[in-house]
Amino acid sequence: MPKRKHEESISPPPIATDQAISIINAVVLDAPGRCLLPGRQVVRIEGGRIVSLGAAVKLQQGDLVLDARGATLMPGLIDMHVHATAWSADFRDLARQATTYTTIRAKRILGDMLLRGFTSVRDAGGADFGLARAVEEGLIRGPRVFFAGHALSQTGGHGDQRGPGETAAPCMCMHGLGVVCDGVAEMRRACREEIRKGAHVIKLMVSGGVASPCDRIDSTQFAEDEIRAAVEEAEAANIPVMAHAYTARAINRALRCGVTSIEHGNLLDESSIALFLEKGAFLVPTLATYDALSAEGLQNGMPKDQHEKVSRVRDAGLEALRLAHQAGVKICYGTDLLGDMHRHQLSGLALHAKAQPNADVVRAATCNAAALLGLGSSLGAVREGALADLLLVDGDPLSDISVLQNPEKRLLLVMKGGILFKNTLSSNERKQL
């Protein structure tokens, strides 16, 4: 029987065990070092963390032993720009649907992300405390969810989904993506509200964008005192600020005001590069979404007038990434996919590889992302003390990035927090001592 369009992918239940797990005969990918560790390594996992690593690690009585047989063990991937609740590319349609329906759709989206090898994601608008907690408690299978909550937009900005003839109040519901605020006082209140609700990051719309009805891509949004107010509120709560921005003018304003990362950044220039380096800010390109929107946006519900804006930024994105990489800007991996286009989540790796060496593509999706999350000691690397968020891959991503793009055949194991969510090793490769 053919699978229905929205039928959830079927996968075996996760394997949780109180036993320590030892992965033997692994080629370990050292993402921070851009290299493979020499020799066949043993990685021992206990209590959800890596407790020992090395060629001489001794197994202990009662360990569950998994033989990697020379496959590559690497950190779980981290997508730093997702919209887990965006089951449609029409944000107005999202706002009209019941939150319960959107949650069920998000369950499928998150589960599929995990089985692609993404063990953590940063949601850039739409997900909330409840969704992140459901994943943390195992009620929903998916990657760790770090969320912005509502993206903050000025009236008529990228987060305001009202058309030019509408006068109704802007949508406030979570899966409607954004909330409108104007002026410093409203900005501070909006930031404090998202922080109260558990946001891991504040998201600002500081330029026009593709998926919005009333703003041009080349517009700047929010006055600088509003942006600075958001940065001050985030700093007070010890969380970063991410800024949606396309043009150099919008990017530079946001960087001067102290934002931590620029999302998209397709139309940056040399003046932007200088500011990235001066401020130590991160760039999160989202190359995967433009090819997907160009080919499939309309059939996924994207309004025609918004779809026509895609081409303006699509071709510039790769050149912006190349310029940033050559200058040494800190780069993370993001996708920004919507609707059924989430299935293209791994396609951006090959696009990054057109501008970066494979080792730096892997870094963008692992240790660099962990650093932007403020969790560089716990995520994004195979090291002692880190969380056991691990992938076992048939092949070497440093020489062939495509091995990460065929998870059905090449992704042998997915572990998050020491729990196996995918394991293709046959029963005679798993034994107890």
C-alpha positions in Angstrom: 0.0 0.0 0.0 1.5 3.4 -0.9 2.3 5.7 1.9 -0.2 8.6 2.3 1.2 12.1 1.8 1.3 13.0 5.5 1.8 9.5 7.0 4.5 9.5 9.6 7.7 7.7 8.8 7.8 4.3 10.6 10.9 3.6 12.6 11.7 1.2 15.4 11.3 2.4 19.0 14.4 4.0 20.6 16.6 1.7 22.6 17.1 3.1 26.0 19.3 1.2 28.5 20.9 1.8 31.9 23.9 -0.2 30.6 27.0 1.6 29.5 27.5 1.4 25.7 30.9 0.9 24.1 31.3 1.6 20.4 34.4 -0.2 19.2 36.4 -0.2 16.0 35.2 3.3 15.0 37.0 5.9 12.9 36.3 9.0 15.0 35.7 12.3 13.2 37.3 15.2 15.2 35.1 18.1 13.9 37.0 20.9 15.8 40.3 19.5 14.5 39.0 19.0 10.9 40.5 15.4 10.9 39.9 11.7 11.6 41.6 10.4 14.7 44.2 7.7 13.9 43.5 4.0 14.5 40.4 2.2 15.5 38.8 4.1 18.5 36.6 3.0 21.3 34.0 5.4 22.6 32.4 4.5 25.9 29.1 6.1 26.9 27.4 6.1 30.3 24.6 8.3 31.7 24.1 9.9 28.3 27.6 11.3 28.0 30.9 10.1 26.6 33.0 9.0 29.5 36.1 7.8 27.7 37.6 7.8 24.2 40.7 6.3 22.6 42.2 3.3 21.0 43.2 1.9 24.4 39.9 2.3 26.3 39.1 -0.8 28.3 35.6 -2.3 28.0 33.9 -3.1 31.3 31.7 -6.1 32.4 28.1 -5.6 31.3 28.8 -3.0 28.6 26.6 -3.2 25.5 29.1 -3.4 22.7 28.5 -2.1 19.2 31.1 -2.9 16.6 31.4 0.0 14.1 33.6 -2.1 11.8 35.5 0.9 10.5 32.6 3.2 10.0 32.9 6.9 10.9 31.6 8.0 14.3 30.9 11.8 14.3 28.9 14.4 16.3 25.2 14.7 15.6 24.3 17.4 13.1 22.9 20.7 14.3 20.5 22.8 12.1 20.6 26.4 13.4 17.6 27.7 11.5 14.4 25.5 11.3 10.7 26.1 11.7 9.4 22.9 13.1 5.8 24.0 13.2 5.8 25.3 9.6 4.0 22.4 7.9 3.0 24.9 5.2 4.8 27.7 3.3 1.7 29.9 3.8 2.1 31.4 7.3 -1.4 32.8 7.1 -2.7 29.3 6.8 -0.6 28.2 9.8 -2.2 30.9 11.9 -5.7 29.7 11.0 -5.2 26.1 12.1 -5.6 24.6 15.6 -2.5 24.4 17.7 -3.2 20.7 18.3 -3.1 20.0 14.6 0.1 21.9 14.2 1.7 20.0 17.1 0.9 16.7 15.4 2.4 17.9 12.2 5.5 19.1 14.1 5.8 15.7 15.6 6.3 14.2 12.2 8.7 17.0 11.1 10.9 16.6 14.2 11.0 12.8 14.0 12.1 12.9 10.4 14.9 15.5 11.3 16.3 13.1 13.9 16.4 10.2 11.4 18.4 12.4 9.0 21.0 12.8 11.7 20.1 16.1 13.2 20.3 15.6 17.0 19.8 19.3 17.8 18.0 22.2 16.0 17.4 25.9 16.7 13.9 26.9 15.9 13.8 30.4 14.5 10.1 31.1 15.1 7.1 28.9 15.9 8.2 26.2 18.4 7.7 26.9 22.1 8.5 25.6 25.6 5.8 22.9 25.3 7.2 21.4 22.1 10.8 21.5 23.4 9.7 19.9 26.7 7.8 17.1 24.9 10.9 16.2 23.0 13.1 16.4 26.2 10.7 14.1 28.1 10.5 11.6 25.2 6.8 12.3 24.4 7.8 13.3 20.9 10.8 11.8 19.1 13.1 14.5 17.7 16.3 16.5 18.1 16.9 18.8 21.0 14.9 21.9 20.4 16.4 25.3 21.2 13.7 27.9 20.4 13.1 31.6 19.8 9.4 31.5 20.4 7.8 34.4 18.5 10.1 36.2 16.1 9.7 39.9 16.8 8.7 42.2 13.9 7.7 45.8 13.5 4.3 46.7 12.0 4.5 45.8 8.3 7.7 43.9 8.8 8.7 40.4 7.9 6.7 38.9 10.8 3.5 40.8 10.1 1.5 38.5 7.8 -1.4 40.9 7.1 -2.0 42.0 3.6 -2.1 45.6 2.5 -5.9 45.8 2.7 -6.2 44.2 6.2 -6.8 46.1 9.4 -7.3 43.3 11.9 -4.8 42.9 14.7 -1.7 40.8 13.8 -1.8 37.1 14.7 -0.3 36.3 18.1 -0.6 32.5 18.0 2.7 30.5 18.4 2.6 28.7 15.1 1.9 32.0 13.4 5.6 32.7 13.7 5.8 36.3 14.7 4.5 39.0 17.1 4.4 42.7 16.2 6.0 45.3 18.5 6.8 49.0 17.8 9.0 51.3 19.9 11.5 50.6 22.6 8.9 50.0 25.4 7.0 47.4 23.3 10.3 45.8 22.2 11.4 45.4 25.8 8.1 44.0 26.9 8.1 41.5 23.9 11.6 40.3 24.7 10.8 39.9 28.3 7.7 37.9 27.4 9.6 35.5 25.2 12.3 35.2 27.9 9.6 34.4 30.5 8.3 31.7 28.2 11.7 30.0 28.1 13.2 31.3 24.8 16.8 30.2 24.3 17.4 33.1 21.8 15.6 36.3 20.8 14.7 36.5 17.0 14.5 40.0 15.4 13.3 40.7 11.8 15.6 43.6 10.8 15.0 43.5 7.1 12.4 42.6 4.6 12.2 39.0 3.4 10.7 36.5 1.0 7.8 35.0 2.9 6.0 38.2 3.8 3.4 40.3 1.9 4.1 43.9 2.6 7.9 44.5 2.7 10.6 44.6 0.2 13.8 42.6 0.7 15.9 45.8 0.6 14.0 47.5 3.4 15.5 47.9 6.9 13.2 47.2 9.9 13.3 48.4 13.5 15.0 51.6 14.5 18.5 51.1 16.0 17.3 52.0 19.5 14.7 49.2 19.3 17.4 46.7 18.2 19.7 47.8 21.0 16.9 47.5 23.5 16.4 43.8 22.4 20.1 43.2 22.7 20.1 44.7 26.2 17.2 42.5 27.3 18.8 39.4 25.9 22.2 40.2 27.5 20.4 40.6 30.8 19.0 37.1 30.4 22.3 35.7 29.1 20.9 34.6 25.8 21.9 35.6 22.2 20.0 37.6 19.6 19.5 36.3 16.0 18.6 38.7 13.3 16.9 38.0 10.0 18.7 40.2 7.5 19.4 40.1 3.8 21.1 43.3 2.6 24.4 44.8 3.8 22.7 47.9 5.1 20.3 45.8 7.3 23.1 43.4 8.4 25.5 46.2 9.3 22.9 48.0 11.4 22.2 44.8 13.4 25.9 44.0 13.9 26.6 47.5 15.1 23.8 47.1 17.6 25.3 43.9 19.0 23.3 41.0 17.6 25.0 37.6 17.9 24.1 36.0 14.5 22.8 37.1 11.1 20.4 34.7 9.5 20.4 34.4 5.7 22.8 37.3 4.9 22.6 36.7 1.1 23.3 40.3 0.1 26.2 41.1 2.5 29.3 42.9 1.2 32.9 43.6 2.3 31.7 46.2 4.9 29.6 43.5 6.5 32.6 41.1 6.6 34.6 43.6 8.5 31.8 44.0 11.1 31.4 40.2 11.5 35.1 39.9 12.3 35.1 43.0 14.6 32.1 41.8 16.6 32.8 38.1 16.6 29.3 37.5 15.2 28.1 34.3 13.4 26.6 33.9 9.9 23.9 31.4 9.5 23.2 30.9 5.7 20.1 29.1 4.7 21.0 28.0 1.2 18.7 24.9 1.1 15.5 26.8 1.2 16.0 28.9 -1.9 16.3 26.0 -4.3 13.4 24.3 -2.6 11.2 27.3 -2.7 12.0 28.0 -6.3 11.0 24.5 -7.3 8.3 23.6 -4.8 7.2 26.8 -3.0 3.9 27.3 -4.9 2.8 23.7 -4.4 3.6 24.0 -0.7 1.2 27.0 -0.3 3.6 29.9 -0.9 1.7 32.9 -2.3 2.7 33.8 -5.8 3.8 37.4 -5.0 6.2 36.0 -2.3 7.5 33.3 -4.6 8.6 35.9 -7.1 11.0 37.3 -4.5 13.0 34.1 -4.2 15.2 34.6 -7.3 16.6 37.9 -6.0 18.4 36.3 -3.1 18.9 32.7 -4.4 22.0 33.2 -6.5 23.6 35.7 -4.2 23.6 33.3 -1.2 26.5 31.1 -2.4 28.7 34.1 -3.2 28.0 35.6 0.3 29.0 32.3 1.9 32.2 32.1 -0.1 33.1 35.7 0.8 32.4 35.0 4.5 34.4 31.8 4.6 37.4 33.2 2.9 37.5 36.0 5.4 37.3 33.7 8.4 33.8 34.6 9.6 32.2 32.0 12.0 29.7 30.1 9.9 26.9 27.8 11.0 24.5 25.5 9.1 20.8 26.4 8.7 18.1 25.4 6.3 14.8 27.5 6.9 12.7 24.9 5.1 8.9 24.9 5.1 6.1 22.5 4.5 6.9 19.2 2.7 10.3 20.9 1.7 11.7 19.8 5.1 12.8 16.6 3.4 15.6 18.7 1.6 17.3 19.4 5.0 20.5 17.7 4.0 20.7 19.3 0.6 22.4 22.5 2.0 25.5 20.5 2.9 26.3 20.0 -0.8 25.6 23.7 -1.4 28.0 24.7 1.4 30.6 22.4 -0.1 30.6 24.6 -3.2 32.1 27.4 -1.1 33.8 25.6 1.8 36.0 22.5 2.3 34.1 19.5 3.5 35.7 19.7 6.9 34.4 23.3 7.4 30.9 22.2 6.2 31.0 19.6 9.0 32.2 22.2 11.5 29.4 24.5 10.5 26.8 21.8 11.3 28.5 20.6 14.5 31.1 22.5 16.7 30.4 26.0 15.3 26.7 25.5 15.9 27.4 24.3 19.4 29.5 27.4 20.0 26.7 29.7 18.9 24.3 27.8 21.2 26.8 28.4 24.0 27.2 24.7 24.5 30.6 24.1 22.9 31.7 21.8 25.8 28.6 19.6 25.6 27.6 19.4 21.9 29.2 19.3 18.5 32.2 17.1 19.2 33.1 13.6 20.0 35.0 14.2 23.3 35.1 13.0 26.9 32.4 14.8 28.9 30.2 15.7 25.9 26.7 14.6 25.5 26.5 11.3 23.5 24.8 12.8 20.4 26.4 10.7 17.8 26.1 9.4 14.3 27.7 6.4 12.7 28.2 6.9 9.0 29.3 4.5 6.3 32.0 6.6 4.7 34.2 9.6 5.3 32.4 13.0 5.2 35.7 14.8 5.0 36.4 13.4 1.6 32.8 12.9 0.4 30.1 15.1 1.9 27.4 13.2 0.1 27.7 10.3 2.5 25.7 12.5 4.9 23.0 13.0 2.3 21.8 9.4 2.0 20.7 8.6 5.5 18.6 5.6 4.5 21.6 3.8 3.3 24.7 5.5 4.8 23.5 6.5 8.3 24.0 3.4 10.4 23.3 4.7 13.9 21.7 7.8 15.5 22.2 8.3 19.2 21.0 11.3 21.2 21.9 11.5 24.9 23.0 7.9 24.9 19.7 6.6 23.5 19.7 4.8 20.2 17.1 6.1 17.8 18.4 4.2 14.8 20.8 1.2 14.8 21.3 -1.0 11.8 24.0 -3.2 13.3 22.9 -6.8 13.1 22.3 -8.8 16.2 25.6 -10.7 16.0 27.4 -7.3 16.1 25.8 -6.5 19.5 26.8 -8.6 22.5 27.2 -8.3 26.2 30.5 -9.1 27.9 
